[in-house]
Amino acid sequence: MKNFTLGLNIVLLAAVAVLFYLHFSSKKPVATATQGAVNSTNSGGFKVAYFEMDTLQNQFEYYKEVRSSLLAKDQSMARELSIAENEFAKKYQDFQRTGASLSQADLAKKQQELVDMDKSLKAKKQSMEQEMADETTHKLQDIKKKIEDYLKNYNKDKGFAYILSSSADLFYYKDSVYNVTADLIKGLNTLYPKKK
């Protein structure tokens, strides 16, 4: 057994020596993936631009209109819900005030009415929240699509590999040479002017 392991070690050592010799005696330069990436970066084949999303949100007129309409709808729904909640609270207080003087049948009827009203109120609130979330998602997807469509045209002659949106917690360094926010806002506002 001892001779077998000794023989195996000698064969493995010889194999490693042959591989080592073959690897370093090769005259062809071996291109690695990182060398290719460095070469394409140096030759200008890979450019990245960015835009400031918060600036876009504050200066893109269509975005501001969408934000205003969503805020108005949210406030309208909140008022409608508040009216329904106040009506429920009023009926509940009325029930507490007059509940002792009611007959057993009237008391059960009023309690059931309050339970049904509470269920209806909760269902209405959930429905409104879902409607608002769906509309917000739809509107934000529409804005994103408008930005993407504009950037496709914008980038036809610019040659950027990527155009990213920037936020403070995402990027630690940005070269302002590649900031296309002003071009983006100007172009989008031209395509989607403010509605009067």
N, C-alpha and C positions, 0 to 999 in steps of 0.2 A: 504494500500500500504506500509505503514511504517512497519507494522508487517511482511509483506511478505519479504522485503529486510533484516530485522533482522533475520528471520528464514533461509533465503538463506545463509547469512553470517555465521550463526552457523553451517549449514550443510557443507559448504565449509571448515570452520576451522577444523571441525571434520575429514573430508576427508584428509586434509593436514597432520593432526596429525597422522592418521593411516598410510599414505604413509611414513611419516618420520620414524615412529617406524619400519615398515616393512623393509625399506631400511637399516637402521643401525643395526637392530637386526639379520640380515642374517649372518650366520657363514661362508658361502662359500666365498673365495676370488674371486673377479671379475677381470678377466684379461682384460686389455684394449689393444687397437691396439698399443699404444705407448710403453707399456711394452713389447709386442711381438717384436717390432722393436728394442728396446734396448737390449733384450735378444739375438736376432739373430746377432746384431752388436757385442755384447760382445763375443759371441761364435765363431766369425769369419765367419759367414754365408754370410756376405755382404761386398765384397771388391770392391773398385773402383780403377782403374789405369788410367793414362793419358799419352799422348805423346805431345811433343811440335811441333805444326804444322809448325812453321817457320823453325825449325831445320830440320824437315822432308823435307820441300820444298828445302832446301839448300843442303841436303846430299843424298837424294834418286835419284839415277842416272836416272831412268826412268822419274821422275818428271822433272828433269833438261832438259832431251831430249825433252819432250813435250813442256816445256816452250820455249826452243830454236826454235823448229819447228814452234810454233805459232807466235813467234816474227818474224822469217824469213818470214812467210807467210804474216803477217801484214805489214812488210816493203815492200814486193813485191807488195802487193795490193796498198799501199800508192804511190809507184813509178808509177804504172800503172795509177792510178787516177790522179796523178800530171801531167803526160804526157798529158792526156785527157784535164785536166783543162788548161794547157798551150796552147794547140791547140785551145781551145775555146777562150781564152784571145787574142790569136794572130788574130783569125778571127774577133773578136769583134773590136780590134784596127784597123784592115784593113778596116772594115766596117765604122768606124768613120772617117777614113782618106779619103776614097773614096766615102762616102755616098752622099755628096753634088753634085757630078758630075754624079750620076747615074740617069737613067730615072725612072719614077714612077713605072713601072712594075719591073725593076731590083731591085729597092729599096725594094719593097714589097717582092720580091723573097728572097733577102738577109736577110731581117728581119725574114721571116718565117724560113729560114735555121738556123739562130741563135737561135730562139725560140725552134725549134726541137732539135738542138744540146744541148741546156741547159736542156731540159726535159730528153734527153738521158743520159746526164752526171749525173743528179740527180738520175735517176733510177739506173744507174750503181753504184753510190756511195751507195745507199740504199741496193742494191743487195749484194754488197761486204761486207757491215757492217753486214747484216743478215747472210751471209755465214760464216763470221768470228765468229760471236756470236754462231752460231750453232756448228761449229767445236770446239770452246773453251768449250762449254757446254759438248759436246760429250767426248772430251779428259779428262776433269775434272771428269766426271762421271766414265770413265774408270779407272782413278787413284783411285778414291774413292772405286770402286769395288775391285781393286787389294788390297788395304789396308784392306778392310772388309774381303776379303777372307783369307788374311794372318792372321789377328787377330783371326778369327774363329779357325784356326789351332793352333795358338800360345796359345790361351786361354784354349785349351782342358785340360791341366794339371795345369793351373794357378788358375782357379776358380774365376776369377773376374766377378762380376755382370755387371759392366759397364767398358768400356775403352773409354775415352773421348779425344777429341783433345783440347788442351789448347791454349788459346790466352790471351794476357795481360789484355784485358778489360773484360774478362769473369770470370776468377778465381781470387779471392783475397788471397787465401792461398792454397798452394800445398805442401804436404809432399813428398820430393824427393824420398823417399823409394818406392813409387808407380809410379815412372817415368819409362815408358817402351820404351822411344824414341830410345835409343841405340839398344835395341833388335829388335825393329821394323825396323829401318834403315838397320841394318845388315841382317836381314831376307829378307827384300824386295830387297835389292841389290843383294843378292844371287839368288833370284828367277828371277829378271829382271835385268841382268847385262847390263852395258853400251854397246850400239851397236858401233862397230868399223866403 
